[in-house]
């Protein structure tokens, strides 16, 4: 007797041979590190306990990107795109404080400090250093701290104090060619903003065809803490800060000089 399997006619005598081969195949087991175990636990907890919704918008950062060389010269510090995102996120969260709130029983607790955790791909795995009081810092100060924390993360030199206290999260996969994505809200936060790659897009402007630099922004939020309209305004505020770099530079100059 024969059997047709995956389009191939097999005789009975071959079936036992194939079964033996399958039984002998082995899987390679990779033990989880302590950090990986913690991430697994936290992400599962988030997905099971937080009823999240997701919004996405596009921001035109052409002017912002063009000003980077001038800013480096003016402030004497290298400003990465991630620093811009952290700074804009902090200013927007200051306007919309529920984004740094969390559900606690029958009330929502607003965090006393606006601490932005941002994901860094390090040799030991994904780590999340935290820029503390980001809303009170100038763009150059945020840029210095972001660079320092990123370097320490990649060298496995972060202290416990530098990875704790996160009240809102940022994840940027632009460097990996990802156009857009949705992040998982990490406990104990209620909001995460995800940023994609900068896309060169041809658009009509005042009757002319121009090339613009467009980035995708998405927000994932715990619906128990933040509603859709509130989150939309929050995302719109981030977009506004990114699209009006001159205003943010003037703001940073005032903080920087003080």
N, C-alpha and C positions, 0 to 999 in steps of 0.2 A: 504494500500500500504506500502511496506517496502523498505528499502534502505540498500545497502551493504556499510559499511564504515570501512576502515582499517581491512577488513577481518571479520567484525562482522555484523550480520543481525540485523538491528534496525527497530522497528516499528515506524510509524508516531507519535504516542503519546509520544514516548520517545525523539523525536528530540527537541521539545520545551523545555523539561526539561533540556536537555544537553545545549541548547543555554542559558537558564537562569543561569545555573551554570557557563558557560564561562563568561557571562556578569558580574557576581558578583565577579569573581576572581580579586584580586588587586595586583598591583606591588609595591614593596618597593622602594621608592625613596631615593637616597643618594646624598645630596647636594655636589657639588664640592667645595673643598677648594680654596683659592686664588691661591695657588701654582699649584693645578691641572688645574685650568682655564688657567693659564699662560702657562703650559706645553702643554695643548691641542692647544692653539693658535699658539705656536711656532712650534710644530710638524706638524700641518696642513700646516702652512706657508712653512715649509721646503719641504714637499712632493709635494706641488703645484708649487713651484717656482724653485726647484733645480733638474735638470736632472742628477741624480746620476748613477754611475756604481759601481760594486762590484768585489773585488778580494780577494782570500784566499790563504794562504800558511801555512805550518807547520814548527815549530821551535823545535829543539832538545835542551831542557834546562836541560839535565841531569847534566852536570858539574855545571851549575849555581845553581841548587837546592842543590847539594852536598856541595857547598861552603858557603851556608847560615850560618851554625854554626860558621865557621871560621871568616866570615865577622862580625858577631855580636860580637865576641870576639875582633877582631882587631879594630873595630870602636866604640865599646861600644854602639851600637844602634841596635834595632830589625829591620831587613829589610824584609818587606813583598814582596810577588811576585808582588803585585801591584806597589810597589816602583821601582822594576826592570823594569816593563813595562813602567812606566812614564819616567824613566831615558832613556831607549832605544828609546822611542818615541821622546823625546826631542832632542836627539843627531841626530836621523834620519831626523827630521824636520829641523834641522839646516843645514843639507846637501841639503835638498830639500825644499827651502823656499816657493815655491808655495802652499805647503800644509797648510800654515798659511796665505794664500792670500784670497781675496774675490773680487767678481766682483763689480765694482763701475762705472756705466755708461759704457763708452767706454774703460775702463782700469781696470787692476787688481791691487789692493792695497795690498802690503805685510805688515803684522803686524810688528810694531817696536819691540814688545816683544813676546816671545814664552811662552805663558801661557797655561798650560795643565789643562783642566777641566776633572775631573773624577767622575763618578756616584757613589753615596753612598745611600744605602737603609736605611733610617732613619724612626723613628716612625711617623713623620709627612708627610712621602712620600719620593719620590726620590729627592735628592738634588745633586747639582754639585759644590763642592768646587774647587778652582783653585790654582794650584801650579804656582806662578808667576816666570818668568825668569828661567824656569826649565832647559834650556840648559846651563845656567851659574853655575849651582849648582852641587856639587859632589853627588855621590850616597848616602852617609850618610846624607847629608843635605836634599835631596829629601825624604829619608826614614823618617826622623824626622818630616818634614812638612806634609807628607802624613798621618802619624799616628796622628798627632795633629789635622789636619783638619777632619779626619774621626771620631775621638772621639768627636769633637765639633759638627759635623753634627748629630751624634747619640744622643747627649745631647741637640740638638736644640740651640746651642750657637754660630752658625756662624754669623759673621758680614757681612754687605753688601759688604765690600771690599774683603771679602774672597770668594764671589761667583760671582764676576763680572770680566770682562776682559778676558774671555776665548777666545783663538784664535785657538785651536785645541782640539779635544775631545778623551777621552778614556772610554770605557765601558768594565768591566770585570765581567762575570757571572760564572767564574770558581768555585766559592764557592757554587754555586747552582746546580752543576752537569751538566751544559750545555756544551756540547762538542764544539759547534761552533754556531755562529749566525751573523747576519748583523745588524749594528746599523743604526739609522736615524741621518743624519747630522744635528746638532742643529744650528739654526741661531744665530749669524752671521758668524759661521765658514764654512769651505768648506770641512773639512775632519774629519772623526771619525774612530778610530781603535777599533775593538771589539776583545776581548780575551776570549777563552773558558777554559774548565777544562784541567788540566794536566792529560794526558792519559798515563798509563803504557803500553808500546808497546814492543813486542818481535821482534827484527830485527836481520838479519845476519850481523855480522861485522868481517871482516878478517877470514872468515871460521868458526866463532863461533856464537852461538846464545846468544845475550845479551838483557837485558831489558833496554829500554830507556824511558825517560820522554818527551813526545811530547805534544806541545800545538798548538792549531789552532789560527791563526791570520787572521783577515779580515779587509779590508779597504773599506769604502764607501766614494766616493769623488764626488764633483760637477764637471761635465764634462766641464763646461764653464771655469773653473779655472785650473783644473788638467787633463791631458790626461792619457790614460791607461798605456803607457810605463813609464811615469814619476811616476805614482802611484806604478807600479810594482817594480821599483827601490827603491822607498821609503820603501815599504814593505820589500824588500830584505835587506835594510839597518837595519831595526828594527831586523830582523831575525839574521843578522850578529852580531849585538851588543849583543843579547841575547845568542848566541851560542859561543861567545868568551869572557867569563866573566873575564879572567885574564887580558886582555887588558883594560877592563873597570875599573877594580879594580886599576890598576896602574894609570890610568887617574884620578880616584877619590882620590887616595892617594896624588897626586900632588896638586889637588885643595884643599884637606882637610888640607894639611900641610901649604899651602899658606894662 
